Amino acid sequence: MQMKSTRDQQWLAQLLNVNIGAQFFVSVLPIYRKTDGDFKQMARIQNAFDHWIEDTHSYYVQRKGNTYLRLRS
C-alpha cells in the first residue's frame, strides 16, 4: 500500500463528512466554510482542491461540472 502524502491527508481529512459515492459541492468542506464569505479565499480553496484532484488523477474525487463525486478514501 502506497503512503499518502501530507497534501493527500489534508484534503482527505476535509472529505471525512462526505460518503464514498456521494456527490457534493466544495462548500461542504470545513475549510471552505471557514472563509466567512471572502470570495478570494473561497476561489483559492476551490482552485487548490481542483489542482489536487488533477494531481491525483481523480483517484479520490472526480469533478462533475459544478459538483464533485467522492470515489474512495
HUNOR-V526943 format. One record per residue. RES is the residue in one small letter. OMEGA is omega in degrees with one decimal (* if undefined). Layout:
RES,OMEGA  RES,OMEGA
This chain:
m,-178.1  q,177.1  m,177.0  k,178.0  s,176.9  t,178.5  r,177.0  d,-179.1  q,179.8  q,179.9  w,178.3  l,175.3  a,177.8  q,-176.0  l,-176.1  l,-178.1  n,179.8  v,-179.6  n,174.8  i,-177.6  g,-178.2  a,170.3  q,-177.1  f,172.9  f,179.4  v,-178.2  s,177.7  v,-179.6  l,-178.8  p,-179.3  i,-179.4  y,-178.8  r,-179.5  k,-176.0  t,-179.6  d,175.5  g,178.1  d,-173.5  f,178.2  k,179.2  q,177.8  m,179.7  a,178.4  r,-179.8  i,-179.8  q,178.6  n,178.4  a,178.6  f,178.7  d,177.5  h,177.7  w,178.2  i,178.1  e,-178.2  d,178.9  t,178.9  h,178.5  s,-179.6  y,-176.8  y,-174.5  v,176.4  q,177.2  r,179.7  k,-177.8  g,179.4  n,-178.4  t,179.4  y,178.1  l,178.1  r,-175.7  l,-176.6  r,178.8  s,*
